[in-house]
Amino acid sequence: MYRFSLFIIAATIFLSCSSSKKSTMDNSDNGLSGKEKNDGWQLLFDGRSTDGWHTYGKQNATERWKIGDGAIYLNIDAKGDDRGDLVTNDEFENFDLKMDWKISEKGNSGIIFYLQDDKSRYPNTYNTGMEMQVLDNGTPTRLGHSDAKIYTHRAGDLYDLLASTSEENPLGEWNHVEIKSVNGKLDFYMNGKHTLSVNLWDANWNKMISISKFKDMPGFGTFKKGKISLQDHGNQVWYRNIKIKRL
């Protein structure tokens, strides 16, 4: 009996430690380290809810956007009035934004920023906000989304304005991206590499817009403060570890 009791105690301790370790591992996503908290980072996604977000033109997030396995993902089965980009409740000016994304085969989405949350004036988030493209580029032996054939439309590009040197991870894997905008200087990073840099709101910026698909959208790329959006392009996409620091 004594040996059996010792076995039960040891097994209990082992399971407790294993459970604690698993819990720690599960909580590694969608959280902030002590250093990040001290440095002023804030979570935009808690891993459990769409708190702090709403569907463009609506007060709350619709059923089009769901939570599962620690990620926000697009529920492509929800249609009609539920469709729409997911938008932060807060606005941001100078910022450092980080997140992970994963796209479905031949999928298309985007991270839009500096958008103006006024659907009565601007029917779409991209009428005002610029976009880091999220896309399945495909490979030399597998076709991706058709946009991958277009210069400035590939994953990590400043959509329809400037190509990046991004390298997308294989389909099914997460990609880590960073968008940093400080006093008119915009920098993109993807999977640990600095991939794009451009100055906003100067003569060259205006020229870039004038030869893009946004040339007939008067508000596009002009605002220096706005909200952030995850695009509903009709394809399944996942986002996690969404965090931002005001600069």
Phi, psi and omega per residue, in radians:
M1 nan -0.682 -3.119
Y2 -1.104 -0.789 3.138
R3 -1.134 -0.678 3.126
F4 -1.093 -0.703 3.123
S5 -1.118 -0.726 3.105
L6 -1.083 -0.668 3.125
F7 -1.108 -0.767 3.129
I8 -1.082 -0.748 -3.140
I9 -1.113 -0.785 -3.124
A10 -1.109 -0.734 -3.140
A11 -1.122 -0.697 3.132
T12 -1.095 -0.772 3.124
I13 -1.086 -0.756 -3.129
F14 -1.075 -0.804 -3.130
L15 -1.153 -0.647 3.117
S16 -1.110 -0.765 3.124
C17 -1.144 -0.722 -3.139
S18 -1.109 -0.748 3.139
S19 -1.107 -0.725 3.129
S20 -1.091 -0.728 -3.134
K21 -1.131 -0.749 -3.141
K22 -1.089 -0.757 -3.135
S23 -1.058 -0.738 3.134
T24 -1.099 -0.717 -3.133
M25 -1.170 -0.732 -3.130
D26 -1.115 -0.532 -3.099
N27 -1.552 0.091 -3.108
S28 -1.238 -0.434 3.079
D29 -1.583 2.703 3.073
N30 1.006 0.655 3.090
G31 -2.384 3.023 3.109
L32 -2.134 2.413 3.048
S33 -1.315 2.906 3.099
G34 -1.041 -0.674 3.130
K35 -1.141 -0.738 3.127
E36 -1.096 -0.710 3.110
K37 -1.084 -0.774 3.131
N38 -1.140 -0.525 -3.125
D39 -1.449 -0.067 3.058
G40 1.708 0.210 3.103
W41 -1.290 2.601 3.049
Q42 -2.347 2.529 3.105
L43 -1.381 2.392 2.999
L44 -1.747 -0.172 3.111
F45 -2.500 2.156 -3.065
D46 -1.552 0.008 3.128
G47 1.506 -0.090 -3.052
R48 -2.233 -0.337 -3.023
S49 -2.659 3.012 3.057
T50 -1.736 0.415 3.079
D51 -0.969 2.338 3.139
G52 1.583 0.046 -3.126
W53 -2.287 2.787 3.019
H54 -2.640 2.769 3.059
T55 -1.342 2.413 -3.080
Y56 -0.920 2.217 -3.141
G57 1.481 0.023 -3.141
K58 -2.223 2.909 -3.104
Q59 -1.415 -0.552 -3.085
N60 -2.249 2.990 3.059
A61 -1.327 2.321 3.134
T62 -1.480 3.091 -3.137
E63 -1.204 -0.095 3.087
R64 -1.126 -0.502 -3.131
W65 -1.935 2.146 -3.060
K66 -2.108 2.928 3.091
I67 -2.047 2.301 3.086
G68 -2.846 2.402 3.134
D69 0.912 0.690 3.068
G70 1.279 0.378 -3.128
A71 -2.378 2.654 2.902
I72 -1.506 2.264 3.116
Y73 -2.391 2.766 -3.114
L74 -1.498 2.137 3.106
N75 -1.519 1.634 -3.012
I76 -1.231 -0.157 3.105
D77 -1.409 -0.362 3.109
A78 -1.428 2.266 -3.044
K79 -2.290 -2.900 3.073
G80 1.083 -2.273 -3.056
D81 -1.189 -0.253 -3.132
D82 -1.337 -0.312 -3.074
R83 -1.187 2.608 3.097
G84 2.581 2.702 3.129
D85 -1.214 2.598 3.095
L86 -1.580 2.275 -2.979
V87 -2.220 2.456 3.072
T88 -1.191 2.600 3.043
N89 -1.281 -0.498 -3.076
D90 -1.651 2.713 3.037
E91 -1.782 2.735 -3.136
F92 -2.429 2.548 -3.126
E93 -1.916 -1.613 2.995
N94 -1.487 2.257 -3.033
F95 -2.727 2.834 2.968
D96 -2.176 2.008 -3.055
L97 -2.001 2.303 3.102
K98 -2.275 2.554 3.043
M99 -2.922 2.952 3.032
D100 -1.971 2.528 3.032
W101 -2.379 2.692 3.079
K102 -2.474 2.365 -3.018
I103 -2.068 2.668 3.067
S104 -1.368 2.912 -3.139
E105 -1.043 2.254 -3.100
K106 1.048 0.475 -3.109
G107 -1.504 2.798 -3.113
N108 -2.495 2.338 3.046
S109 -2.759 -2.881 3.128
G110 -3.053 2.790 3.062
I111 -1.922 1.948 -3.043
I112 -1.864 2.415 -3.086
F113 -2.447 2.789 -3.025
Y114 1.116 0.455 3.107
L115 -1.400 2.660 3.108
Q116 -1.778 2.197 -3.007
D117 -1.492 1.199 -3.097
D118 -2.509 1.499 -3.055
K119 -1.192 -0.386 3.116
S120 -1.175 -0.512 3.120
R121 -1.745 -0.593 -3.075
Y122 -2.206 1.809 -3.059
P123 -1.030 -0.517 -3.073
N124 -2.250 2.692 3.116
T125 -1.072 -0.599 -3.092
Y126 -1.339 -0.047 3.041
N127 -1.216 -0.371 3.130
T128 -2.199 -0.633 -3.035
G129 -1.594 2.528 3.061
M130 -1.530 2.838 -2.934
E131 -2.339 2.357 2.839
M132 -1.555 2.115 -3.066
Q133 -1.223 2.418 3.005
V134 -2.077 2.093 -2.956
L135 -2.729 2.623 2.901
D136 -1.493 1.818 -3.121
N137 -1.253 -0.362 -3.015
G138 1.380 -3.004 3.122
T139 -2.407 3.035 3.091
P140 -1.015 -0.401 -3.115
T141 -1.936 0.013 -3.134
R142 -2.464 2.228 3.125
L143 -1.248 2.346 3.036
G144 -1.764 -2.650 3.079
H145 -1.177 2.586 -3.094
S146 -1.064 -0.460 3.121
D147 -1.130 -0.350 -3.133
A148 -1.121 -0.267 3.111
K149 -1.469 -0.138 -3.044
I150 -1.824 2.230 3.084
Y151 -1.045 2.332 -3.101
T152 1.336 0.148 3.100
H153 -2.012 0.153 -3.089
R154 -1.559 2.890 -3.109
A155 -0.928 2.285 3.110
G156 1.547 -0.132 3.133
D157 -1.318 2.718 2.910
L158 -1.402 1.744 -2.837
Y159 -0.865 2.152 3.083
D160 1.092 0.235 3.140
L161 -2.172 -0.816 -3.028
L162 -2.646 2.262 3.103
A163 -1.363 2.650 3.108
S164 -1.975 3.081 3.060
T165 -1.816 0.496 -3.071
S166 -1.135 2.589 3.010
E167 -2.153 1.980 -3.112
E168 -1.345 2.444 3.054
N169 -1.239 2.795 -3.141
P170 -0.944 2.617 -3.134
L171 -0.934 2.323 -3.125
G172 1.715 -0.237 3.103
E173 -1.732 2.725 3.114
W174 -1.357 2.538 3.007
N175 -2.013 2.311 3.118
H176 -1.742 2.200 -3.120
V177 -2.226 2.769 3.113
E178 -2.479 2.350 3.072
I179 -2.130 2.104 -3.103
K180 -2.154 2.134 -3.128
S181 -2.246 2.032 -3.079
V182 -2.377 1.984 3.059
N183 0.878 0.755 3.068
G184 1.564 -0.016 3.079
K185 -1.835 2.081 -3.086
L186 -1.909 2.267 3.111
D187 -2.262 2.390 3.050
F188 -1.940 2.530 3.048
Y189 -2.341 2.536 3.109
M190 -2.557 2.203 3.132
N191 0.887 0.768 3.031
G192 1.501 0.038 -3.112
K193 -2.075 2.445 3.037
H194 -1.317 2.073 -2.928
T195 -2.020 -0.248 -3.057
L196 -2.850 2.513 3.061
S197 -2.581 2.380 -3.135
V198 -2.729 2.634 3.043
N199 -1.617 2.302 -3.139
L200 -1.616 2.667 2.918
W201 1.179 0.303 3.046
D202 -1.837 -3.026 -3.079
A203 -1.081 -0.693 3.141
N204 -1.158 -0.677 3.090
W205 -1.056 -0.805 3.138
N206 -1.107 -0.609 3.105
K207 -1.173 -0.711 3.110
M208 -1.033 -0.750 3.134
I209 -1.153 -0.645 -3.071
S210 -1.135 -0.338 3.130
I211 -1.973 0.293 3.135
S212 -1.887 3.102 3.107
K213 -1.235 -0.138 -3.120
F214 -1.642 0.065 -3.009
K215 -1.045 -0.472 -3.123
D216 -1.751 0.313 3.085
M217 -1.970 1.670 -3.001
P218 -0.972 -0.532 -3.085
G219 -1.556 -0.150 -3.020
F220 -1.149 2.293 3.019
G221 1.166 0.329 -3.086
T222 -1.850 -0.317 -3.041
F223 -1.557 2.444 -3.095
K224 -1.781 0.076 3.097
K225 -2.631 2.397 -3.139
G226 -3.092 -2.983 -3.094
K227 -1.722 3.005 -3.112
I228 -2.030 2.484 -3.062
S229 -2.374 2.597 2.969
L230 -1.860 2.173 -2.947
Q231 -1.437 2.362 2.983
D232 -1.648 1.702 3.138
H233 -1.819 0.190 3.100
G234 1.551 -0.021 -3.134
N235 -2.025 2.597 -3.099
Q236 -1.188 2.344 -3.103
V237 -2.620 2.654 -3.129
W238 -2.236 2.502 3.079
Y239 -2.344 2.519 3.095
R240 -2.681 3.043 3.104
N241 0.873 0.811 -3.110
I242 -1.528 1.994 -3.100
K243 -2.474 2.698 -3.071
I244 -2.524 2.622 3.058
K245 -2.242 2.192 3.071
R246 -1.340 2.343 -3.066
L247 -1.982 nan nan
